[in-house]
Amino acid sequence: MGLRENAAAAAGRTLAPEQDTEAPATDEYTPAPDPMAGYEPGEDDPEMVPVHIAWLRVRKEVRAIAKREQYNGGGTRFNFRGVDTVVNTFGPVTLKHGINIFPIGVEAEYRDTTTSKGSKMRECTVTVTWMVMGPKGDALPVPLQSQGEALDSADKGTAKAQSVALRVLLLTGGLTPTHDKDPDASHVERGETPIRPAATYLDEICNPHTSAGRLRQIHHELSTTRQLGALVTNEVGDEEPIGQMVVRIGKERAAGGAE
């Protein structure tokens, strides 16, 4: 008889037999309850289908996004699909089919750079990892990654780069065509190589890591294309013939290295 029984006997009480409260051991696995098991979609809710089906429906509805925006500056001209255009196209359709896209990891790299006009800029390159979730709460089995790059003179470079990465994700993950004319549909005979504008040499000329040999080569290229007299904005914001600028900077660096 144990202490518990002795104490009960001294008090004139009889103890009821103890019940075994431990659950019997079992090897069967009981899955966690499905939080969506009793969910009934509302009138405006998407159909409760797996994520890959919902994403396929988004692709079927978007179909294509044309390159309607145009960049025209600095001697360069091209058509493109902007971030706003892509997001405005995918946004309502993903909402309709219950697709959510979340950034779950961002890796960013930065470097300082200078424009052709000497303005200081900050360059940001990001790699974003995304999770694509469907209406039932399931996600694509493999996280998706995309990269974006942007320049900014203030503090918006990271946000811009992430926006570009989102555009890349939507266009590549959606296999979104442009319906533009196929490049092989026409044949153009190559003519002479276009002349490189003088202003595009400024970053190299102003870069302190540009070698003396490269400066001499730049001077030769400008001479060949008859652009030595082209006026450009130098490193201090003044207008100067680019040929004189190359010679001057070359002499300054040579003098600095001799000290």
DOMARZA-31800 format. One record per residue: residue in three letters; x, y, z of N, C-alpha, C in turn. Coordinates in steps of 0.02 Angstrom, whole numbers, padded with zeros to 5 digits, always signed. Atoms other than C-alpha are relative to their C-alpha. Example, Ala and Ser with C-alpha at 12.3 -4.5 7.8 and 13.67 -1.06 7.14 Angstrom:
BEGIN
Ala+00045-00059+00000+00615-00225+00390+00045+00060+00000 Ser-00042-00059-00003+00684-00053+00357-00039+00055+00037 
//
This chain:
BEGIN
Met+00043-00060+00000+00000+00000+00000+00044+00062+00000 Gly-00041-00060+00005+00070+00169-00047-00022+00054+00048 Leu+00014-00056-00045+00070+00335+00045-00071+00026-00011 Arg+00066-00027+00016-00088+00390-00045-00054-00043+00031 Glu+00050+00046-00029-00184+00234+00011+00001+00003+00076 Asn-00005-00004-00073-00118+00244+00191-00035+00063+00026 Ala+00032-00062-00022-00176+00425+00205-00075-00005-00005 Ala+00072+00007+00008-00348+00381+00139-00029-00046+00053 Ala+00025+00047-00051-00365+00233+00260-00003+00034+00068 Ala+00001-00035-00065-00318+00343+00409-00058+00048+00005 Ala+00056-00046+00000-00455+00464+00358-00067-00036-00008 Gly+00062+00038+00008-00583+00323+00339-00030+00004-00068 Arg+00025-00005+00068-00598+00346+00151+00027-00057-00042 Thr-00022+00052+00047-00585+00221+00009+00011+00032-00068 Leu-00017-00030+00064-00498+00272-00150-00028-00041-00058 Ala+00022+00034+00061-00573+00232-00318+00061-00020-00040 Pro-00058+00021+00040-00458+00137-00435+00019+00053-00052 Glu-00024-00051+00047-00349+00251-00540-00014-00020-00072 Gln+00012+00011+00071-00392+00271-00722+00063+00016-00040 Asp-00057-00012+00044-00259+00259-00855-00018+00055-00049 Thr+00017-00059+00042-00263+00432-00935+00042+00005-00063 Glu-00043-00004+00058-00127+00401-01064-00035-00032-00060 Ala+00030+00027+00062-00188+00376-01243+00039-00060-00023 Pro-00037+00059+00024-00145+00208-01316+00046+00019-00058 Ala-00050-00015+00052+00009+00210-01425-00027-00023-00068 Thr+00022+00019+00067-00027+00208-01610+00052+00024-00051 Asp-00047-00018+00052+00080+00214-01767-00033+00038-00056 Glu+00035-00035+00053-00055+00298-01871+00012+00076+00005 Tyr-00011-00074+00003-00021+00479-01929-00067+00035-00011 Thr+00061-00039+00006-00162+00602-01903+00017+00067-00031 Pro-00018-00064+00033-00148+00746-02029-00033+00059+00035 Ala+00029-00062-00027-00177+00924-01973-00063+00017-00037 Pro+00062-00018+00035-00351+00988-02010+00012+00052-00055 Asp-00006-00046+00056-00369+01079-02176-00039+00064+00017 Pro+00035-00061-00019-00409+01263-02136-00052+00021-00052 Met+00047-00019+00053-00503+01276-02302-00056-00053-00008 Ala+00046+00056+00010-00605+01116-02276-00073+00023+00001 Gly+00069-00021-00005-00765+01204-02224-00015+00067-00032 Tyr+00009-00067+00030-00741+01362-02327-00047-00002-00059 Glu+00046-00007+00056-00880+01412-02444+00015+00066-00036 Pro-00016-00063+00036-00827+01539-02579-00060+00046-00004 Gly+00053-00050+00006-00926+01699-02579-00013+00016-00073 Glu+00020-00016+00068-01005+01776-02731+00057+00030-00041 Asp-00055-00033+00036-00850+01879-02775+00066-00037+00007 Asp-00063+00036-00011-00720+01749-02723+00018-00042-00060 Pro-00021+00042+00057-00615+01653-02850-00018-00073+00013 Glu+00012+00072-00007-00644+01470-02883+00059-00032+00037 Met-00052+00031-00041-00548+01362-02758+00035-00056-00039 Val-00037+00049+00040-00428+01276-02879+00073+00003+00022 Pro-00071-00002-00017-00243+01230-02856+00035+00058-00034 Val-00034-00060+00023-00117+01368-02884+00021-00004-00073 His-00023+00005+00070-00050+01300-03049-00057+00008-00049 Ile+00058-00010+00043-00226+01297-03122-00019+00074-00001 Ala+00017-00071-00003-00261+01474-03061+00049+00042-00041 Trp-00050-00038+00038-00097+01537-03136-00009-00011-00075 Leu+00012+00014+00071-00137+01451-03301-00059+00042-00025 Arg+00058-00041+00020-00304+01542-03305+00020+00074-00007 Val-00026-00068+00008-00213+01707-03277+00035+00008-00067 Arg-00037-00003+00064-00099+01671-03425-00048+00000-00059 Lys+00048+00004+00055-00247+01625-03535-00035+00067-00010 Glu+00038-00062+00005-00333+01789-03495+00044+00059-00021 Val-00045-00055+00019-00181+01905-03511+00021-00007-00073 Arg-00019+00018+00068-00121+01821-03672+00062+00038-00025 Ala-00057-00038+00028-00006+01963-03735-00002+00072+00024 Ile-00007-00071-00016+00059+02136-03692+00047+00030-00052 Ala-00041-00029+00053+00123+02243-03836+00048+00052+00029 Lys-00048-00052-00018+00272+02361-03827-00025+00067-00026 Arg+00032-00062+00023+00176+02525-03836+00037+00063+00024 Glu-00038-00058-00023+00292+02640-03737+00064+00007-00040 Gln-00060-00013+00041+00440+02721-03822+00049+00045+00037 Tyr-00053-00043-00026+00606+02788-03761+00036+00031-00059 Asn-00034-00036+00054+00687+02920-03869+00043+00054+00030 Gly-00044-00049-00030+00838+03008-03800+00073-00023-00006 Gly-00071+00016+00004+01027+03018-03811+00020-00038-00062 Gly-00017+00036+00062+01026+02955-03989-00025-00071-00002 Thr+00025+00068-00003+00938+02795-03937-00077+00001-00001 Arg+00073+00003+00005+00760+02746-03980-00022-00073-00001 Phe+00025+00068-00001+00666+02588-03935-00068-00002+00034 Asn+00065+00012-00031+00495+02521-03884+00008-00048+00058 Phe-00005+00043-00058+00465+02435-03718-00068-00008+00034 Arg+00059+00010-00042+00334+02368-03596+00017+00024+00070 Gly-00017-00030-00064+00338+02477-03441-00028-00039+00059 Val+00022+00033-00061+00315+02420-03261-00075+00011+00012 Asp+00071-00014-00012+00147+02508-03242-00045-00037-00048 Thr+00041+00035+00050+00080+02433-03403-00007-00074+00018 Val+00001+00071-00016+00127+02256-03350-00040-00013+00064 Val+00036+00010-00064+00064+02273-03170-00074+00015-00009 Asn+00070-00016+00011-00097+02357-03227-00037-00053-00040 Thr+00031+00055+00038-00128+02212-03346-00009-00062+00043 Phe+00003+00061-00041-00088+02071-03225-00040+00009+00064 Gly+00031-00011-00065-00159+02152-03067-00072-00022+00004 Pro+00070+00020-00005-00347+02136-03100-00011-00074-00015 Val+00009+00070+00020-00327+01963-03179+00022-00046+00057 Thr-00022+00041-00057-00226+01891-03033-00050+00006+00057 Leu+00051-00009-00052-00355+01965-02914-00062-00043-00015 Lys+00059+00038+00021-00496+01883-03012+00009-00075+00014 His-00012+00072-00006-00415+01710-03003+00033-00018+00067 Gly-00025+00017-00067-00351+01723-02823+00074-00011+00005 Ile-00073+00008-00002-00165+01733-02861+00030+00057+00041 Asn-00038-00049-00039-00055+01821-02732+00074-00010-00013 Ile-00072+00003+00013+00128+01862-02766+00035+00040+00054 Phe-00034-00031-00056+00242+01898-02618+00076-00003-00010 Pro-00074+00004-00002+00428+01946-02614+00021-00029+00067 Ile-00020+00032-00062+00506+01831-02485+00076+00005+00011 Gly-00072-00010-00008+00689+01878-02511+00026+00049-00051 Val-00029-00050+00044+00785+02025-02583+00074+00005+00014 Glu-00072-00010-00005+00972+02031-02616+00018+00059-00045 Ala-00014-00061+00038+01035+02202-02670+00075+00015-00001 Glu-00069-00024+00007+01202+02268-02734-00003+00072-00025 Tyr+00000-00071+00018+01247+02451-02754+00070+00021-00025 Arg-00063-00031+00020+01381+02553-02842-00014+00072-00022 Asp+00006-00070+00022+01409+02737-02876+00025+00006-00072 Thr-00019-00009+00070+01418+02793-03057-00013+00072-00020 Thr+00007-00069+00025+01418+02951-03162-00031-00003-00070 Thr+00031-00003+00066+01309+02996-03311+00048+00034-00049 Ser-00041-00031+00051+01377+03061-03475+00006+00076+00011 Lys-00003-00071-00014+01340+03237-03412+00033+00016+00067 Gly-00036-00010-00062+01436+03211-03251-00042-00003+00063 Ser+00043+00003-00059+01287+03188-03135+00015-00064+00040 Lys-00012+00057-00043+01316+03073-02986-00064-00041+00008 Met+00058+00044-00004+01200+02922-02983+00018-00060+00043 Arg-00007+00061-00038+01174+02768-02876-00034-00056-00038 Glu+00027+00057+00037+01151+02602-02966-00017-00056+00049 Cys+00022+00055-00042+01054+02462-02883-00019-00060-00043 Thr+00019+00063+00033+01041+02281-02941-00027-00046+00054 Val+00031+00044-00050+00923+02165-02848-00016-00068-00030 Thr+00026+00066+00016+00884+01980-02852-00056-00014+00050 Val+00058+00008-00043+00709+01951-02784-00026-00072-00006 Thr+00031+00066-00002+00638+01782-02731-00074+00009+00015 Trp+00072-00010-00005+00450+01770-02753-00036-00064+00018 Met+00046+00056-00012+00313+01657-02686-00066+00016-00035 Val+00064-00007+00035+00161+01633-02798-00050-00046+00034 Met+00050+00037-00039+00010+01580-02694-00067+00001-00035 Gly+00064+00007+00032-00157+01518-02758-00058+00014+00047 Pro+00059-00016-00040-00336+01542-02694-00010-00047+00059 Lys+00008+00047-00055-00327+01386-02583+00055+00006+00052 Gly-00055-00009-00047-00170+01447-02495+00061-00042-00016 Asp-00058+00038+00021-00053+01328-02586+00044+00043-00046 Ala-00048-00039+00039+00103+01395-02673+00035-00044-00050 Leu-00041+00037+00048+00205+01345-02824+00057-00033+00036 Pro-00049+00038-00040+00328+01212-02765+00070+00029+00001 Val-00067-00029+00003+00483+01309-02817-00005+00076+00001 Pro+00001-00074+00002+00509+01493-02769+00032+00026-00064 Leu-00024-00029+00062+00538+01601-02922+00046+00059+00015 Gln-00046-00055-00008+00680+01726-02943+00002+00043-00063 Ser-00010-00045+00056+00702+01879-03053+00045+00056+00023 Gln-00046-00054-00016+00824+02023-03062-00024+00065-00030 Gly+00016-00066+00024+00804+02209-03085+00058+00047+00012 Glu-00055-00048-00005+00922+02355-03110-00028+00070-00011 Ala+00025-00068+00006+00894+02542-03088+00053+00050+00022 Leu-00043-00057-00019+00985+02709-03075-00044+00053+00032 Asp+00037-00055-00030+00931+02850-02961+00049+00047+00034 Ser-00044-00050-00031+01007+03011-02896-00017+00011+00073 Ala+00019-00009-00070+00915+03001-02729-00005-00068+00035 Asp+00007+00062-00039+00845+02856-02627-00052-00047-00028 Lys+00053+00041+00030+00727+02772-02750+00027-00058-00042 Gly-00029+00052+00043+00849+02653-02837-00023-00070+00017 Thr+00020+00068-00021+00802+02499-02734-00072-00014-00020 Ala+00071+00009+00018+00615+02524-02758-00009-00008-00075 Lys+00005+00005+00073+00638+02551-02945+00025-00069-00023 Ala-00028+00065+00021+00747+02394-02961-00048-00057+00017 Gln+00047+00052-00018+00619+02288-02868-00062+00002-00046 Ser+00056-00005+00047+00481+02354-02982+00018-00032-00067 Val-00023+00031+00063+00583+02302-03134+00002-00076+00008 Ala-00002+00072-00012+00610+02130-03055-00070-00030-00001 Leu+00070+00024+00002+00420+02112-03033-00024-00004-00072 Arg+00019+00002+00071+00394+02157-03216+00030-00061-00035 Val-00034+00058+00030+00522+02025-03267-00035-00065+00021 Leu+00034+00061-00024+00436+01894-03158-00066-00011-00036 Leu+00065+00008+00032+00264+01927-03232+00006-00017-00073 Leu-00006+00012+00072+00323+01930-03412+00031-00069-00014 Thr-00032+00065+00012+00436+01776-03399-00043-00056+00028 Gly+00042+00052-00030+00325+01677-03280-00065-00009-00037 Gly+00061+00005+00039+00176+01717-03388+00012-00016-00073 Leu-00017+00012+00070+00268+01682-03551-00039+00047-00045 Thr+00043-00050+00032+00189+01844-03610+00030+00026-00064 Pro-00028-00024+00063+00219+01879-03795-00018+00073-00013 Thr+00014-00070+00018+00219+02051-03876-00045+00005-00061 His+00036+00000+00064+00134+02002-04040+00031+00050-00049 Asp-00036-00042+00047+00265+02111-04124+00020-00041-00061 Lys-00023+00033+00061+00328+02071-04297+00062-00041+00015 Asp-00057+00044-00011+00448+01925-04296+00062+00028-00033 Pro-00061-00027+00031+00629+01981-04326+00020-00035-00064 Asp-00018+00038+00059+00650+01844-04456-00047+00012-00059 Ala+00049-00011+00053+00502+01908-04556+00026+00048-00053 Ser-00029-00047+00048+00611+02037-04644+00075-00009-00003 His-00073+00006+00009+00788+02042-04712+00027+00069-00019 Val-00030-00066+00012+00894+02198-04706+00075-00009-00010 Glu-00072+00002+00012+01067+02214-04783+00035+00050+00046 Arg-00038-00044-00045+01193+02285-04661+00036+00054-00040 Gly-00038-00054+00030+01264+02453-04706+00063+00013+00041 Glu-00059-00017-00039+01410+02545-04628-00018+00002+00074 Thr+00009-00003-00072+01433+02535-04440-00017+00072+00021 Pro+00017-00068-00020+01345+02686-04361+00054+00031+00043 Ile-00051-00036-00038+01457+02819-04288-00021+00007+00072 Arg+00014-00006-00071+01468+02818-04100+00001+00074+00019 Pro+00001-00071-00018+01415+02989-04032+00055+00018+00050 Ala-00055-00022-00043+01551+03089-03945-00019-00002+00074 Ala+00021-00005-00070+01449+03110-03786+00003-00067+00036 Thr+00000+00065-00033+01447+02922-03755+00069-00020+00025 Tyr-00067+00015-00025+01635+02925-03722+00013+00032+00068 Leu-00015-00040-00059+01619+03042-03572+00012-00042+00063 Asp-00010+00041-00060+01600+02908-03439+00069-00031+00002 Glu-00067+00030+00002+01760+02823-03497+00054+00052+00011 Ile-00051-00052-00006+01856+02985-03512+00007+00023+00072 Cys-00001-00025-00069+01808+03042-03336+00017-00053+00051 Asn-00015+00054-00047+01836+02872-03257+00075-00001+00015 Pro-00072-00002-00017+02002+02880-03161+00036-00065-00014 His-00031+00064+00014+02032+02696-03199+00013-00012-00075 Thr-00013+00007+00072+02035+02723-03388+00074+00012-00013 Ser-00073-00004+00011+02213+02691-03446+00018+00054-00052 Ala-00024-00049+00049+02319+02812-03545-00006-00027-00071 Gly+00006+00031+00066+02318+02689-03690-00072+00004-00026 Arg+00070-00005+00022+02129+02688-03693-00018+00072-00017 Leu+00013-00070+00016+02125+02879-03690+00027+00017-00070 Arg-00028-00012+00067+02239+02882-03842-00044-00033-00054 Gln+00043+00034+00048+02125+02756-03928-00065+00039-00011 Ile+00061-00041+00006+01971+02863-03890+00014+00061-00043 His-00019-00058+00040+02061+03014-03964+00004-00019-00074 His-00006+00024+00069+02099+02913-04121-00069-00013-00030 Glu+00067+00014+00025+01917+02854-04137-00038+00064-00015 Leu+00034-00064+00012+01853+03031-04119+00029+00036-00061 Ser-00032-00031+00058+01979+03091-04247-00024-00033-00065 Thr+00022+00037+00059+01927+02954-04369-00070+00019-00021 Thr+00069-00018+00014+01744+03002-04354-00011+00076-00003 Arg+00002-00073+00006+01786+03189-04361-00044+00032+00054 Gln+00039-00027-00056+01714+03226-04189+00043+00034+00053 Leu-00043-00031-00051+01863+03303-04100-00025+00068+00022 Gly+00025-00066-00017+01778+03472-04105-00069+00001+00030 Ala+00068+00002-00028+01612+03412-04037+00000+00027+00072 Leu+00005-00029-00067+01561+03514-03883-00037-00048+00046 Val+00031+00042-00051+01522+03412-03727+00005+00036+00067 Thr-00004-00028-00068+01492+03453-03544+00052-00040+00039 Asn-00055+00036-00033+01652+03411-03452-00015-00014+00074 Glu+00010+00023-00068+01677+03350-03273-00018+00056+00049 Val+00017-00056-00044+01654+03524-03198-00061+00039-00025 Gly+00062-00031+00024+01498+03567-03299+00010+00052-00054 Asp-00012-00049+00053+01581+03677-03431-00001-00035-00068 Glu-00004+00027+00068+01569+03653-03619+00072+00002-00024 Glu-00070+00006+00022+01731+03595-03698+00002-00048-00060 Pro-00008+00048+00054+01781+03514-03863+00026-00066+00027 Ile-00017+00064-00030+01794+03329-03826+00072-00021-00015 Gly-00070+00016+00015+01962+03312-03914+00047+00034+00049 Gln-00042-00035-00048+02040+03446-03802-00008-00031+00070 Met+00013+00030-00066+01959+03363-03651+00040-00064+00009 Val-00038+00063-00005+02039+03195-03688+00074+00015+00010 Val-00071-00017-00006+02211+03274-03711+00015+00029+00069 Arg-00011-00032-00065+02194+03380-03554+00000-00050+00057 Ile+00005+00049-00054+02138+03237-03443+00059-00049-00002 Gly-00058+00044+00006+02275+03125-03512+00063+00032+00029 Lys-00059-00035-00027+02408+03257-03470-00005+00007+00076 Glu+00009-00007-00072+02334+03286-03296+00016-00065+00037 Arg-00013+00064-00033+02341+03102-03254+00074-00019-00006 Ala-00071+00014+00008+02516+03085-03325+00041+00040+00049 Ala-00036-00044-00047+02573+03233-03219-00011-00025+00072 Gly+00014+00025-00067+02488+03161-03066+00037-00063+00016 Gly-00037+00062-00012+02572+02994-03088+00074+00011+00007 Ala-00073-00014-00004+02743+03075-03104+00019+00031+00067 Glu-00016-00032-00065+02729+03163-02934+00019-00051+00051 
//
